[in-house]
Amino acid sequence: MQPKLKIKKGDRVIVVTGKDKGKTGNVIKVMLGENRVLVQGVNMIKRHQRQTQTEQGGIITKEAPIEVSNIAHLDPKDNKPTRIGYKILADGRKVRYAKKSGEVIDV
């Protein structure tokens, strides 16, 4: 059974630990089985690419996956790290909210 993550594609997150501590970005991809996410502009690595018919060769930089425990959600109100909770609205929808400010994240 795969773990349930409170982070989804498109969420705005901040890196809490590691070499990129303090950087923010949007989640590009969530890897459930590995407990990792790809964050735009964070954990950049260089790879040597061989030339193909469609792509140019050379050294390219791209994002590498980062552990979920090393990132935190950004509060929509004050752009500080926050934890995420779930609550059910009056119309019956289950939404995520920022515990620091109480602001609903899912619209």
ZADO-1210 file (C-alpha; in nm, 4 decimals, padded with zeros to 6 digits):
<atoms>
<atom x="00.0000" y="00.0000" z="00.0000" code="MET" pos="1"/>
<atom x="00.1324" y="00.3405" z="-00.0976" code="GLN" pos="2"/>
<atom x="00.1637" y="00.6148" z="00.1643" code="PRO" pos="3"/>
<atom x="-00.0794" y="00.9078" z="00.1603" code="LYS" pos="4"/>
<atom x="00.0997" y="01.2376" z="00.0963" code="LEU" pos="5"/>
<atom x="-00.0491" y="01.5763" z="00.1720" code="LYS" pos="6"/>
<atom x="00.1490" y="01.7353" z="-00.1121" code="ILE" pos="7"/>
<atom x="00.0075" y="01.7465" z="-00.4633" code="LYS" pos="8"/>
<atom x="00.1299" y="01.8577" z="-00.8033" code="LYS" pos="9"/>
<atom x="00.1222" y="02.2378" z="-00.8342" code="GLY" pos="10"/>
<atom x="00.1571" y="02.3081" z="-00.4590" code="ASP" pos="11"/>
<atom x="00.3930" y="02.5862" z="-00.3481" code="ARG" pos="12"/>
<atom x="00.6576" y="02.4452" z="-00.1108" code="VAL" pos="13"/>
<atom x="00.9761" y="02.5532" z="00.0686" code="ILE" pos="14"/>
<atom x="01.2860" y="02.3416" z="00.1328" code="VAL" pos="15"/>
<atom x="01.3402" y="02.3029" z="00.5083" code="VAL" pos="16"/>
<atom x="01.6730" y="02.1143" z="00.5153" code="THR" pos="17"/>
<atom x="01.9626" y="02.0326" z="00.2838" code="GLY" pos="18"/>
<atom x="02.1796" y="02.2263" z="00.0415" code="LYS" pos="19"/>
<atom x="01.8822" y="02.4164" z="-00.1030" code="ASP" pos="20"/>
<atom x="01.7382" y="02.5222" z="00.2357" code="LYS" pos="21"/>
<atom x="01.5128" y="02.8263" z="00.2028" code="GLY" pos="22"/>
<atom x="01.4409" y="02.7878" z="-00.1705" code="LYS" pos="23"/>
<atom x="01.0797" y="02.7801" z="-00.2821" code="THR" pos="24"/>
<atom x="00.9125" y="02.6353" z="-00.5880" code="GLY" pos="25"/>
<atom x="00.6127" y="02.4554" z="-00.7288" code="ASN" pos="26"/>
<atom x="00.5804" y="02.0770" z="-00.7191" code="VAL" pos="27"/>
<atom x="00.6238" y="01.9340" z="-01.0699" code="ILE" pos="28"/>
<atom x="00.5782" y="01.5646" z="-00.9959" code="LYS" pos="29"/>
<atom x="00.4936" y="01.3471" z="-00.6943" code="VAL" pos="30"/>
<atom x="00.6523" y="00.9993" z="-00.6711" code="MET" pos="31"/>
<atom x="00.4312" y="00.8144" z="-00.4227" code="LEU" pos="32"/>
<atom x="00.6185" y="00.4842" z="-00.4061" code="GLY" pos="33"/>
<atom x="00.9525" y="00.6540" z="-00.3411" code="GLU" pos="34"/>
<atom x="00.8260" y="00.9274" z="-00.1022" code="ASN" pos="35"/>
<atom x="00.9886" y="01.1925" z="-00.3210" code="ARG" pos="36"/>
<atom x="00.8813" y="01.4987" z="-00.5191" code="VAL" pos="37"/>
<atom x="01.0260" y="01.7093" z="-00.8000" code="LEU" pos="38"/>
<atom x="01.0292" y="02.0799" z="-00.7143" code="VAL" pos="39"/>
<atom x="01.0867" y="02.3444" z="-00.9807" code="GLN" pos="40"/>
<atom x="01.4328" y="02.5032" z="-00.9494" code="GLY" pos="41"/>
<atom x="01.5364" y="02.2988" z="-00.6440" code="VAL" pos="42"/>
<atom x="01.8039" y="02.0240" z="-00.6168" code="ASN" pos="43"/>
<atom x="01.9475" y="02.0976" z="-00.9620" code="MET" pos="44"/>
<atom x="02.1941" y="01.8442" z="-01.1041" code="ILE" pos="45"/>
<atom x="02.4067" y="01.8373" z="-01.4195" code="LYS" pos="46"/>
<atom x="02.3906" y="01.5455" z="-01.6615" code="ARG" pos="47"/>
<atom x="02.5937" y="01.4743" z="-01.9732" code="HIS" pos="48"/>
<atom x="02.3574" y="01.4207" z="-02.2666" code="GLN" pos="49"/>
<atom x="02.4556" y="01.2416" z="-02.5857" code="ARG" pos="50"/>
<atom x="02.3289" y="01.4045" z="-02.9030" code="GLN" pos="51"/>
<atom x="02.0278" y="01.2437" z="-03.0688" code="THR" pos="52"/>
<atom x="01.8308" y="01.3315" z="-03.3791" code="GLN" pos="53"/>
<atom x="01.5865" y="01.5411" z="-03.1787" code="THR" pos="54"/>
<atom x="01.8017" y="01.6754" z="-02.8917" code="GLU" pos="55"/>
<atom x="02.1284" y="01.8651" z="-02.8790" code="GLN" pos="56"/>
<atom x="02.4158" y="01.7065" z="-02.6860" code="GLY" pos="57"/>
<atom x="02.6072" y="01.8654" z="-02.3991" code="GLY" pos="58"/>
<atom x="02.5729" y="01.9234" z="-02.0263" code="ILE" pos="59"/>
<atom x="02.2127" y="01.9845" z="-01.9182" code="ILE" pos="60"/>
<atom x="02.0832" y="02.0885" z="-01.5767" code="THR" pos="61"/>
<atom x="01.7591" y="01.9450" z="-01.4429" code="LYS" pos="62"/>
<atom x="01.5734" y="01.8922" z="-01.1170" code="GLU" pos="63"/>
<atom x="01.6388" y="01.5802" z="-00.9110" code="ALA" pos="64"/>
<atom x="01.3810" y="01.4317" z="-00.6724" code="PRO" pos="65"/>
<atom x="01.3868" y="01.5515" z="-00.3124" code="ILE" pos="66"/>
<atom x="01.2598" y="01.3656" z="-00.0058" code="GLU" pos="67"/>
<atom x="00.9105" y="01.4708" z="00.1077" code="VAL" pos="68"/>
<atom x="01.0294" y="01.5119" z="00.4678" code="SER" pos="69"/>
<atom x="01.2705" y="01.7873" z="00.3564" code="ASN" pos="70"/>
<atom x="00.9985" y="02.0186" z="00.2255" code="ILE" pos="71"/>
<atom x="00.7076" y="02.2035" z="00.3840" code="ALA" pos="72"/>
<atom x="00.3973" y="02.3704" z="00.2459" code="HIS" pos="73"/>
<atom x="00.3934" y="02.7493" z="00.2171" code="LEU" pos="74"/>
<atom x="00.1089" y="02.9220" z="00.3973" code="ASP" pos="75"/>
<atom x="-00.1008" y="03.1123" z="00.1389" code="PRO" pos="76"/>
<atom x="-00.1411" y="03.4066" z="00.3805" code="LYS" pos="77"/>
<atom x="00.2128" y="03.4834" z="00.5009" code="ASP" pos="78"/>
<atom x="00.4435" y="03.2603" z="00.2862" code="ASN" pos="79"/>
<atom x="00.5895" y="03.0761" z="00.5848" code="LYS" pos="80"/>
<atom x="00.6181" y="02.6978" z="00.6313" code="PRO" pos="81"/>
<atom x="00.3060" y="02.5330" z="00.7660" code="THR" pos="82"/>
<atom x="00.1600" y="02.1902" z="00.8263" code="ARG" pos="83"/>
<atom x="-00.1443" y="02.0634" z="00.6407" code="ILE" pos="84"/>
<atom x="-00.4698" y="01.9327" z="00.7811" code="GLY" pos="85"/>
<atom x="-00.7999" y="01.8133" z="00.6379" code="TYR" pos="86"/>
<atom x="-01.1459" y="01.9440" z="00.7114" code="LYS" pos="87"/>
<atom x="-01.4903" y="01.8961" z="00.5636" code="ILE" pos="88"/>
<atom x="-01.6729" y="02.2069" z="00.4450" code="LEU" pos="89"/>
<atom x="-02.0430" y="02.2766" z="00.4846" code="ALA" pos="90"/>
<atom x="-02.1140" y="02.1548" z="00.1307" code="ASP" pos="91"/>
<atom x="-01.9522" y="01.8172" z="00.2088" code="GLY" pos="92"/>
<atom x="-01.6179" y="01.8648" z="00.0300" code="ARG" pos="93"/>
<atom x="-01.3006" y="01.7423" z="00.1999" code="LYS" pos="94"/>
<atom x="-01.0293" y="02.0059" z="00.1587" code="VAL" pos="95"/>
<atom x="-00.6741" y="02.0671" z="00.2756" code="ARG" pos="96"/>
<atom x="-00.6036" y="02.3704" z="00.4926" code="TYR" pos="97"/>
<atom x="-00.2970" y="02.5399" z="00.6398" code="ALA" pos="98"/>
<atom x="-00.2831" y="02.4779" z="01.0140" code="LYS" pos="99"/>
<atom x="-00.0945" y="02.8018" z="01.0823" code="LYS" pos="100"/>
<atom x="-00.3543" y="03.0400" z="00.9363" code="SER" pos="101"/>
<atom x="-00.6584" y="02.8186" z="00.8784" code="GLY" pos="102"/>
<atom x="-00.6601" y="02.9173" z="00.5089" code="GLU" pos="103"/>
<atom x="-00.8083" y="02.6593" z="00.2682" code="VAL" pos="104"/>
<atom x="-00.5518" y="02.5391" z="00.0104" code="ILE" pos="105"/>
<atom x="-00.7794" y="02.3415" z="-00.2232" code="ASP" pos="106"/>
<atom x="-01.0224" y="02.5645" z="-00.4085" code="VAL" pos="107"/>
</atoms>
